[in-house]
Amino acid sequence: MNNNELSKWQYRVQTVGSFWSGVKAEELEQLLNDWGGEGWEVVSAHILENQNKINVIAKRPLARKTIRQRSMPQYK
């Protein structure tokens, strides 16, 4: 597999919940539905201990127009 064939990904991380009220199922469900509609796929979710919060991590394919090409300095 050459470099042109490698998948490029965009990642997103969001913390859900609060110390006092924890994570509301409705809030989490809405977030996941919104992200799914935008093409995001959750790859991980983990509880932040003693904080009543969850970190949700998602990815989606990076659109060709948003891929940043690494530029090399031009030597003269």
FIDO-535932 format. One record per residue: chain; residue number from 1; x, y, z of N, C-alpha, C in turn. Coordinates in steps of 0.02 Angstrom, whole numbers, plus 50000, padded with zeros to 5 digits. Layout:
% residues N
<atom><ch>A</ch><i>NUM</i><n_c1>X</n_c1><n_c2>Y</n_c2><n_c3>Z</n_c3><ca_c1>X</ca_c1><ca_c2>Y</ca_c2><ca_c3>Z</ca_c3><c_c1>X</c_c1><c_c2>Y</c_c2><c_c3>Z</c_c3></atom>
...
This chain:
% residues 76
<atom><ch>A</ch><i>1</i><n_c1>50043</n_c1><n_c2>49942</n_c2><n_c3>50000</n_c3><ca_c1>50000</ca_c1><ca_c2>50000</ca_c2><ca_c3>50000</ca_c3><c_c1>50045</c_c1><c_c2>50061</c_c2><c_c3>50000</c_c3></atom>
<atom><ch>A</ch><i>2</i><n_c1>50037</n_c1><n_c2>50104</n_c2><n_c3>49951</n_c3><ca_c1>50077</ca_c1><ca_c2>50165</ca_c2><ca_c3>49950</ca_c3><c_c1>50041</c_c1><c_c2>50221</c_c2><c_c3>49988</c_c3></atom>
<atom><ch>A</ch><i>3</i><n_c1>50076</n_c1><n_c2>50276</n_c2><n_c3>49996</n_c3><ca_c1>50049</ca_c1><ca_c2>50332</ca_c2><ca_c3>50036</ca_c3><c_c1>49984</c_c1><c_c2>50360</c_c2><c_c3>50008</c_c3></atom>
<atom><ch>A</ch><i>4</i><n_c1>49974</n_c1><n_c2>50358</n_c2><n_c3>49943</n_c3><ca_c1>49913</ca_c1><ca_c2>50384</ca_c2><ca_c3>49913</ca_c3><c_c1>49852</c_c1><c_c2>50341</c_c2><c_c3>49928</c_c3></atom>
<atom><ch>A</ch><i>5</i><n_c1>49863</n_c1><n_c2>50278</n_c2><n_c3>49947</n_c3><ca_c1>49808</ca_c1><ca_c2>50233</ca_c2><ca_c3>49960</ca_c3><c_c1>49787</c_c1><c_c2>50233</c_c2><c_c3>50034</c_c3></atom>
<atom><ch>A</ch><i>6</i><n_c1>49827</n_c1><n_c2>50264</n_c2><n_c3>50078</n_c3><ca_c1>49811</ca_c1><ca_c2>50265</ca_c2><ca_c3>50149</ca_c3><c_c1>49750</c_c1><c_c2>50309</c_c2><c_c3>50161</c_c3></atom>
<atom><ch>A</ch><i>7</i><n_c1>49707</n_c1><n_c2>50286</n_c2><n_c3>50205</n_c3><ca_c1>49649</ca_c1><ca_c2>50326</ca_c2><ca_c3>50224</ca_c3><c_c1>49672</c_c1><c_c2>50384</c_c2><c_c3>50267</c_c3></atom>
<atom><ch>A</ch><i>8</i><n_c1>49641</n_c1><n_c2>50440</n_c2><n_c3>50257</n_c3><ca_c1>49654</ca_c1><ca_c2>50499</ca_c2><ca_c3>50298</ca_c3><c_c1>49592</c_c1><c_c2>50511</c_c2><c_c3>50340</c_c3></atom>
<atom><ch>A</ch><i>9</i><n_c1>49602</n_c1><n_c2>50526</n_c2><n_c3>50404</n_c3><ca_c1>49545</ca_c1><ca_c2>50533</ca_c2><ca_c3>50450</ca_c3><c_c1>49546</c_c1><c_c2>50600</c_c2><c_c3>50484</c_c3></atom>
<atom><ch>A</ch><i>10</i><n_c1>49486</n_c1><n_c2>50622</n_c2><n_c3>50502</n_c3><ca_c1>49476</ca_c1><ca_c2>50681</ca_c2><ca_c3>50543</ca_c3><c_c1>49448</c_c1><c_c2>50655</c_c2><c_c3>50609</c_c3></atom>
<atom><ch>A</ch><i>11</i><n_c1>49472</n_c1><n_c2>50682</n_c2><n_c3>50665</n_c3><ca_c1>49450</ca_c1><ca_c2>50659</ca_c2><ca_c3>50731</ca_c3><c_c1>49415</c_c1><c_c2>50714</c_c2><c_c3>50769</c_c3></atom>
<atom><ch>A</ch><i>12</i><n_c1>49372</n_c1><n_c2>50693</n_c2><n_c3>50814</n_c3><ca_c1>49333</ca_c1><ca_c2>50740</ca_c2><ca_c3>50855</ca_c3><c_c1>49327</c_c1><c_c2>50711</c_c2><c_c3>50925</c_c3></atom>
<atom><ch>A</ch><i>13</i><n_c1>49336</n_c1><n_c2>50753</n_c2><n_c3>50975</n_c3><ca_c1>49330</ca_c1><ca_c2>50732</ca_c2><ca_c3>51045</ca_c3><c_c1>49285</c_c1><c_c2>50781</c_c2><c_c3>51080</c_c3></atom>
<atom><ch>A</ch><i>14</i><n_c1>49238</n_c1><n_c2>50755</n_c2><n_c3>51119</n_c3><ca_c1>49194</ca_c1><ca_c2>50798</ca_c2><ca_c3>51158</ca_c3><c_c1>49181</c_c1><c_c2>50766</c_c2><c_c3>51225</c_c3></atom>
<atom><ch>A</ch><i>15</i><n_c1>49180</n_c1><n_c2>50808</n_c2><n_c3>51277</n_c3><ca_c1>49164</ca_c1><ca_c2>50785</ca_c2><ca_c3>51344</ca_c3><c_c1>49090</c_c1><c_c2>50799</c_c2><c_c3>51356</c_c3></atom>
<atom><ch>A</ch><i>16</i><n_c1>49055</n_c1><n_c2>50748</n_c2><n_c3>51381</n_c3><ca_c1>48983</ca_c1><ca_c2>50753</ca_c2><ca_c3>51393</ca_c3><c_c1>48970</c_c1><c_c2>50743</c_c2><c_c3>51467</c_c3></atom>
<atom><ch>A</ch><i>17</i><n_c1>48924</n_c1><n_c2>50782</n_c2><n_c3>51495</n_c3><ca_c1>48905</ca_c1><ca_c2>50775</ca_c2><ca_c3>51565</ca_c3><c_c1>48933</c_c1><c_c2>50831</c_c2><c_c3>51607</c_c3></atom>
<atom><ch>A</ch><i>18</i><n_c1>48915</n_c1><n_c2>50827</n_c2><n_c3>51671</n_c3><ca_c1>48941</ca_c1><ca_c2>50877</ca_c2><ca_c3>51719</ca_c3><c_c1>48949</c_c1><c_c2>50843</c_c2><c_c3>51787</c_c3></atom>
<atom><ch>A</ch><i>19</i><n_c1>48989</n_c1><n_c2>50873</n_c2><n_c3>51828</n_c3><ca_c1>49003</ca_c1><ca_c2>50844</ca_c2><ca_c3>51894</ca_c3><c_c1>48939</c_c1><c_c2>50833</c_c2><c_c3>51934</c_c3></atom>
<atom><ch>A</ch><i>20</i><n_c1>48894</n_c1><n_c2>50882</n_c2><n_c3>51932</n_c3><ca_c1>48834</ca_c1><ca_c2>50878</ca_c2><ca_c3>51973</ca_c3><c_c1>48779</c_c1><c_c2>50835</c_c2><c_c3>51945</c_c3></atom>
<atom><ch>A</ch><i>21</i><n_c1>48770</n_c1><n_c2>50836</n_c2><n_c3>51879</n_c3><ca_c1>48713</ca_c1><ca_c2>50799</ca_c2><ca_c3>51851</ca_c3><c_c1>48733</c_c1><c_c2>50737</c_c2><c_c3>51812</c_c3></atom>
<atom><ch>A</ch><i>22</i><n_c1>48797</n_c1><n_c2>50725</n_c2><n_c3>51802</n_c3><ca_c1>48818</ca_c1><ca_c2>50666</ca_c2><ca_c3>51765</ca_c3><c_c1>48801</c_c1><c_c2>50671</c_c2><c_c3>51691</c_c3></atom>
<atom><ch>A</ch><i>23</i><n_c1>48796</n_c1><n_c2>50613</n_c2><n_c3>51659</n_c3><ca_c1>48781</ca_c1><ca_c2>50611</ca_c2><ca_c3>51587</ca_c3><c_c1>48707</c_c1><c_c2>50593</c_c2><c_c3>51578</c_c3></atom>
<atom><ch>A</ch><i>24</i><n_c1>48671</n_c1><n_c2>50637</n_c2><n_c3>51547</n_c3><ca_c1>48600</ca_c1><ca_c2>50623</ca_c2><ca_c3>51533</ca_c3><c_c1>48596</c_c1><c_c2>50583</c_c2><c_c3>51468</c_c3></atom>
<atom><ch>A</ch><i>25</i><n_c1>48558</n_c1><n_c2>50529</n_c2><n_c3>51469</n_c3><ca_c1>48552</ca_c1><ca_c2>50485</ca_c2><ca_c3>51411</ca_c3><c_c1>48527</c_c1><c_c2>50523</c_c2><c_c3>51350</c_c3></atom>
<atom><ch>A</ch><i>26</i><n_c1>48479</n_c1><n_c2>50569</n_c2><n_c3>51362</n_c3><ca_c1>48450</ca_c1><ca_c2>50607</ca_c2><ca_c3>51306</ca_c3><c_c1>48503</c_c1><c_c2>50652</c_c2><c_c3>51273</c_c3></atom>
<atom><ch>A</ch><i>27</i><n_c1>48546</n_c1><n_c2>50683</n_c2><n_c3>51314</n_c3><ca_c1>48599</ca_c1><ca_c2>50726</ca_c2><ca_c3>51289</ca_c3><c_c1>48649</c_c1><c_c2>50686</c_c2><c_c3>51248</c_c3></atom>
<atom><ch>A</ch><i>28</i><n_c1>48668</n_c1><n_c2>50628</n_c2><n_c3>51274</n_c3><ca_c1>48716</ca_c1><ca_c2>50585</ca_c2><ca_c3>51238</ca_c3><c_c1>48686</c_c1><c_c2>50559</c_c2><c_c3>51173</c_c3></atom>
<atom><ch>A</ch><i>29</i><n_c1>48623</n_c1><n_c2>50538</n_c2><n_c3>51176</n_c3><ca_c1>48589</ca_c1><ca_c2>50513</ca_c2><ca_c3>51116</ca_c3><c_c1>48584</c_c1><c_c2>50567</c_c2><c_c3>51062</c_c3></atom>
<atom><ch>A</ch><i>30</i><n_c1>48568</n_c1><n_c2>50628</n_c2><n_c3>51082</n_c3><ca_c1>48563</ca_c1><ca_c2>50684</ca_c2><ca_c3>51034</ca_c3><c_c1>48631</c_c1><c_c2>50698</c_c2><c_c3>51002</c_c3></atom>
<atom><ch>A</ch><i>31</i><n_c1>48683</n_c1><n_c2>50698</n_c2><n_c3>51043</n_c3><ca_c1>48751</ca_c1><ca_c2>50709</ca_c2><ca_c3>51018</ca_c3><c_c1>48769</c_c1><c_c2>50655</c_c2><c_c3>50966</c_c3></atom>
<atom><ch>A</ch><i>32</i><n_c1>48757</n_c1><n_c2>50593</n_c2><n_c3>50982</n_c3><ca_c1>48774</ca_c1><ca_c2>50538</ca_c2><ca_c3>50937</ca_c3><c_c1>48734</c_c1><c_c2>50541</c_c2><c_c3>50872</c_c3></atom>
<atom><ch>A</ch><i>33</i><n_c1>48670</n_c1><n_c2>50558</n_c2><n_c3>50877</n_c3><ca_c1>48628</ca_c1><ca_c2>50565</ca_c2><ca_c3>50817</ca_c3><c_c1>48652</c_c1><c_c2>50623</c_c2><c_c3>50773</c_c3></atom>
<atom><ch>A</ch><i>34</i><n_c1>48670</n_c1><n_c2>50679</n_c2><n_c3>50805</n_c3><ca_c1>48696</ca_c1><ca_c2>50736</ca_c2><ca_c3>50767</ca_c3><c_c1>48761</c_c1><c_c2>50718</c_c2><c_c3>50732</c_c3></atom>
<atom><ch>A</ch><i>35</i><n_c1>48806</n_c1><n_c2>50687</n_c2><n_c3>50768</n_c3><ca_c1>48870</ca_c1><ca_c2>50667</ca_c2><ca_c3>50739</ca_c3><c_c1>48860</c_c1><c_c2>50617</c_c2><c_c3>50682</c_c3></atom>
<atom><ch>A</ch><i>36</i><n_c1>48817</n_c1><n_c2>50568</n_c2><n_c3>50693</n_c3><ca_c1>48804</ca_c1><ca_c2>50518</ca_c2><ca_c3>50641</ca_c3><c_c1>48777</c_c1><c_c2>50550</c_c2><c_c3>50578</c_c3></atom>
<atom><ch>A</ch><i>37</i><n_c1>48735</n_c1><n_c2>50601</n_c2><n_c3>50585</n_c3><ca_c1>48709</ca_c1><ca_c2>50636</ca_c2><ca_c3>50527</ca_c3><c_c1>48762</c_c1><c_c2>50675</c_c2><c_c3>50490</c_c3></atom>
<atom><ch>A</ch><i>38</i><n_c1>48817</n_c1><n_c2>50691</n_c2><n_c3>50524</n_c3><ca_c1>48872</ca_c1><ca_c2>50728</ca_c2><ca_c3>50493</ca_c3><c_c1>48927</c_c1><c_c2>50681</c_c2><c_c3>50468</c_c3></atom>
<atom><ch>A</ch><i>39</i><n_c1>48916</n_c1><n_c2>50615</n_c2><n_c3>50474</n_c3><ca_c1>48964</ca_c1><ca_c2>50566</ca_c2><ca_c3>50449</ca_c3><c_c1>49016</c_c1><c_c2>50543</c_c2><c_c3>50500</c_c3></atom>
<atom><ch>A</ch><i>40</i><n_c1>49008</n_c1><n_c2>50562</n_c2><n_c3>50563</n_c3><ca_c1>49055</ca_c1><ca_c2>50541</ca_c2><ca_c3>50615</ca_c3><c_c1>49037</c_c1><c_c2>50471</c_c2><c_c3>50640</c_c3></atom>
<atom><ch>A</ch><i>41</i><n_c1>49088</n_c1><n_c2>50432</n_c2><n_c3>50656</n_c3><ca_c1>49080</ca_c1><ca_c2>50365</ca_c2><ca_c3>50685</ca_c3><c_c1>49117</c_c1><c_c2>50364</c_c2><c_c3>50752</c_c3></atom>
<atom><ch>A</ch><i>42</i><n_c1>49082</n_c1><n_c2>50348</n_c2><n_c3>50806</n_c3><ca_c1>49114</ca_c1><ca_c2>50344</ca_c2><ca_c3>50871</ca_c3><c_c1>49161</c_c1><c_c2>50284</c_c2><c_c3>50873</c_c3></atom>
<atom><ch>A</ch><i>43</i><n_c1>49223</n_c1><n_c2>50296</n_c2><n_c3>50894</n_c3><ca_c1>49272</ca_c1><ca_c2>50243</ca_c2><ca_c3>50898</ca_c3><c_c1>49290</c_c1><c_c2>50226</c_c2><c_c3>50970</c_c3></atom>
<atom><ch>A</ch><i>44</i><n_c1>49273</n_c1><n_c2>50272</n_c2><n_c3>51016</n_c3><ca_c1>49289</ca_c1><ca_c2>50261</ca_c2><ca_c3>51086</ca_c3><c_c1>49248</c_c1><c_c2>50307</c_c2><c_c3>51130</c_c3></atom>
<atom><ch>A</ch><i>45</i><n_c1>49232</n_c1><n_c2>50283</n_c2><n_c3>51189</n_c3><ca_c1>49200</ca_c1><ca_c2>50324</ca_c2><ca_c3>51240</ca_c3><c_c1>49226</c_c1><c_c2>50299</c_c2><c_c3>51307</c_c3></atom>
<atom><ch>A</ch><i>46</i><n_c1>49247</n_c1><n_c2>50344</n_c2><n_c3>51349</n_c3><ca_c1>49271</ca_c1><ca_c2>50322</ca_c2><ca_c3>51414</ca_c3><c_c1>49250</c_c1><c_c2>50371</c_c2><c_c3>51469</c_c3></atom>
<atom><ch>A</ch><i>47</i><n_c1>49239</n_c1><n_c2>50343</n_c2><n_c3>51527</n_c3><ca_c1>49217</ca_c1><ca_c2>50381</ca_c2><ca_c3>51585</ca_c3><c_c1>49277</c_c1><c_c2>50417</c_c2><c_c3>51615</c_c3></atom>
<atom><ch>A</ch><i>48</i><n_c1>49267</n_c1><n_c2>50481</n_c2><n_c3>51632</n_c3><ca_c1>49317</ca_c1><ca_c2>50519</ca_c2><ca_c3>51669</ca_c3><c_c1>49302</c_c1><c_c2>50508</c_c2><c_c3>51742</c_c3></atom>
<atom><ch>A</ch><i>49</i><n_c1>49343</n_c1><n_c2>50468</n_c2><n_c3>51775</n_c3><ca_c1>49330</ca_c1><ca_c2>50448</ca_c2><ca_c3>51844</ca_c3><c_c1>49323</c_c1><c_c2>50508</c_c2><c_c3>51890</c_c3></atom>
<atom><ch>A</ch><i>50</i><n_c1>49276</n_c1><n_c2>50501</n_c2><n_c3>51936</n_c3><ca_c1>49262</ca_c1><ca_c2>50552</ca_c2><ca_c3>51987</ca_c3><c_c1>49241</c_c1><c_c2>50619</c_c2><c_c3>51959</c_c3></atom>
<atom><ch>A</ch><i>51</i><n_c1>49218</n_c1><n_c2>50621</n_c2><n_c3>51896</n_c3><ca_c1>49195</ca_c1><ca_c2>50683</ca_c2><ca_c3>51866</ca_c3><c_c1>49124</c_c1><c_c2>50678</c_c2><c_c3>51838</c_c3></atom>
<atom><ch>A</ch><i>52</i><n_c1>49097</n_c1><n_c2>50618</n_c2><n_c3>51834</n_c3><ca_c1>49030</ca_c1><ca_c2>50606</ca_c2><ca_c3>51806</ca_c3><c_c1>49025</c_c1><c_c2>50630</c_c2><c_c3>51734</c_c3></atom>
<atom><ch>A</ch><i>53</i><n_c1>49079</n_c1><n_c2>50621</n_c2><n_c3>51696</n_c3><ca_c1>49082</ca_c1><ca_c2>50642</ca_c2><ca_c3>51626</ca_c3><c_c1>49107</c_c1><c_c2>50585</c_c2><c_c3>51583</c_c3></atom>
<atom><ch>A</ch><i>54</i><n_c1>49093</n_c1><n_c2>50590</n_c2><n_c3>51518</n_c3><ca_c1>49117</ca_c1><ca_c2>50541</ca_c2><ca_c3>51470</ca_c3><c_c1>49152</c_c1><c_c2>50578</c_c2><c_c3>51413</c_c3></atom>
<atom><ch>A</ch><i>55</i><n_c1>49210</n_c1><n_c2>50554</n_c2><n_c3>51393</n_c3><ca_c1>49243</ca_c1><ca_c2>50579</ca_c2><ca_c3>51333</ca_c3><c_c1>49221</c_c1><c_c2>50535</c_c2><c_c3>51275</c_c3></atom>
<atom><ch>A</ch><i>56</i><n_c1>49196</n_c1><n_c2>50566</n_c2><n_c3>51223</n_c3><ca_c1>49174</ca_c1><ca_c2>50530</ca_c2><ca_c3>51163</ca_c3><c_c1>49222</c_c1><c_c2>50548</c_c2><c_c3>51107</c_c3></atom>
<atom><ch>A</ch><i>57</i><n_c1>49250</n_c1><n_c2>50498</n_c2><n_c3>51074</n_c3><ca_c1>49298</ca_c1><ca_c2>50508</ca_c2><ca_c3>51020</ca_c3><c_c1>49269</c_c1><c_c2>50478</c_c2><c_c3>50956</c_c3></atom>
<atom><ch>A</ch><i>58</i><n_c1>49270</n_c1><n_c2>50517</n_c2><n_c3>50902</n_c3><ca_c1>49241</ca_c1><ca_c2>50494</ca_c2><ca_c3>50839</ca_c3><c_c1>49289</c_c1><c_c2>50511</c_c2><c_c3>50782</c_c3></atom>
<atom><ch>A</ch><i>59</i><n_c1>49279</n_c1><n_c2>50478</n_c2><n_c3>50725</n_c3><ca_c1>49318</ca_c1><ca_c2>50492</ca_c2><ca_c3>50666</ca_c3><c_c1>49274</c_c1><c_c2>50489</c_c2><c_c3>50604</c_c3></atom>
<atom><ch>A</ch><i>60</i><n_c1>49297</n_c1><n_c2>50521</n_c2><n_c3>50551</n_c3><ca_c1>49265</ca_c1><ca_c2>50515</ca_c2><ca_c3>50486</ca_c3><c_c1>49318</c_c1><c_c2>50526</c_c2><c_c3>50433</c_c3></atom>
<atom><ch>A</ch><i>61</i><n_c1>49306</n_c1><n_c2>50500</n_c2><n_c3>50374</n_c3><ca_c1>49356</ca_c1><ca_c2>50509</ca_c2><ca_c3>50321</ca_c3><c_c1>49367</c_c1><c_c2>50584</c_c2><c_c3>50308</c_c3></atom>
<atom><ch>A</ch><i>62</i><n_c1>49429</n_c1><n_c2>50602</n_c2><n_c3>50299</n_c3><ca_c1>49446</ca_c1><ca_c2>50671</ca_c2><ca_c3>50285</ca_c3><c_c1>49431</c_c1><c_c2>50686</c_c2><c_c3>50212</c_c3></atom>
<atom><ch>A</ch><i>63</i><n_c1>49390</n_c1><n_c2>50737</n_c2><n_c3>50200</n_c3><ca_c1>49372</ca_c1><ca_c2>50756</ca_c2><ca_c3>50132</ca_c3><c_c1>49435</c_c1><c_c2>50780</c_c2><c_c3>50096</c_c3></atom>
<atom><ch>A</ch><i>64</i><n_c1>49440</n_c1><n_c2>50763</n_c2><n_c3>50033</n_c3><ca_c1>49499</ca_c1><ca_c2>50781</ca_c2><ca_c3>49993</ca_c3><c_c1>49514</c_c1><c_c2>50856</c_c2><c_c3>49996</c_c3></atom>
<atom><ch>A</ch><i>65</i><n_c1>49462</n_c1><n_c2>50896</n_c2><n_c3>49996</n_c3><ca_c1>49472</ca_c1><ca_c2>50969</ca_c2><ca_c3>49995</ca_c3><c_c1>49501</c_c1><c_c2>50995</c_c2><c_c3>50061</c_c3></atom>
<atom><ch>A</ch><i>66</i><n_c1>49494</n_c1><n_c2>50956</n_c2><n_c3>50116</n_c3><ca_c1>49520</ca_c1><ca_c2>50980</ca_c2><ca_c3>50180</ca_c3><c_c1>49587</c_c1><c_c2>50949</c_c2><c_c3>50198</c_c3></atom>
<atom><ch>A</ch><i>67</i><n_c1>49613</n_c1><n_c2>50905</n_c2><n_c3>50156</n_c3><ca_c1>49678</ca_c1><ca_c2>50875</ca_c2><ca_c3>50170</ca_c3><c_c1>49731</c_c1><c_c2>50928</c_c2><c_c3>50161</c_c3></atom>
<atom><ch>A</ch><i>68</i><n_c1>49770</n_c1><n_c2>50938</n_c2><n_c3>50212</n_c3><ca_c1>49824</ca_c1><ca_c2>50986</ca_c2><ca_c3>50208</ca_c3><c_c1>49887</c_c1><c_c2>50951</c_c2><c_c3>50183</c_c3></atom>
<atom><ch>A</ch><i>69</i><n_c1>49914</n_c1><n_c2>50976</n_c2><n_c3>50130</n_c3><ca_c1>49975</ca_c1><ca_c2>50947</ca_c2><ca_c3>50103</ca_c3><c_c1>50034</c_c1><c_c2>50976</c_c2><c_c3>50142</c_c3></atom>
<atom><ch>A</ch><i>70</i><n_c1>50078</n_c1><n_c2>50933</n_c2><n_c3>50162</n_c3><ca_c1>50138</ca_c1><ca_c2>50955</ca_c2><ca_c3>50196</ca_c3><c_c1>50185</c_c1><c_c2>50987</c_c2><c_c3>50145</c_c3></atom>
<atom><ch>A</ch><i>71</i><n_c1>50205</n_c1><n_c2>51047</n_c2><n_c3>50157</n_c3><ca_c1>50248</ca_c1><ca_c2>51081</ca_c2><ca_c3>50110</ca_c3><c_c1>50321</c_c1><c_c2>51076</c_c2><c_c3>50132</c_c3></atom>
<atom><ch>A</ch><i>72</i><n_c1>50364</n_c1><n_c2>51070</n_c2><n_c3>50084</n_c3><ca_c1>50436</ca_c1><ca_c2>51066</ca_c2><ca_c3>50097</ca_c3><c_c1>50466</c_c1><c_c2>51134</c_c2><c_c3>50083</c_c3></atom>
<atom><ch>A</ch><i>73</i><n_c1>50513</n_c1><n_c2>51156</n_c2><n_c3>50122</n_c3><ca_c1>50544</ca_c1><ca_c2>51221</ca_c2><ca_c3>50109</ca_c3><c_c1>50580</c_c1><c_c2>51219</c_c2><c_c3>50041</c_c3></atom>
<atom><ch>A</ch><i>74</i><n_c1>50577</n_c1><n_c2>51274</n_c2><n_c3>50006</n_c3><ca_c1>50611</ca_c1><ca_c2>51280</ca_c2><ca_c3>49942</ca_c3><c_c1>50681</c_c1><c_c2>51307</c_c2><c_c3>49952</c_c3></atom>
<atom><ch>A</ch><i>75</i><n_c1>50729</n_c1><n_c2>51270</n_c2><n_c3>49928</n_c3><ca_c1>50799</ca_c1><ca_c2>51292</ca_c2><ca_c3>49934</ca_c3><c_c1>50821</c_c1><c_c2>51321</c_c2><c_c3>49868</c_c3></atom>
<atom><ch>A</ch><i>76</i><n_c1>50856</n_c1><n_c2>51376</n_c2><n_c3>49872</n_c3><ca_c1>50880</ca_c1><ca_c2>51408</ca_c2><ca_c3>49811</ca_c3><c_c1>50955</c_c1><c_c2>51403</c_c2><c_c3>49807</c_c3></atom>
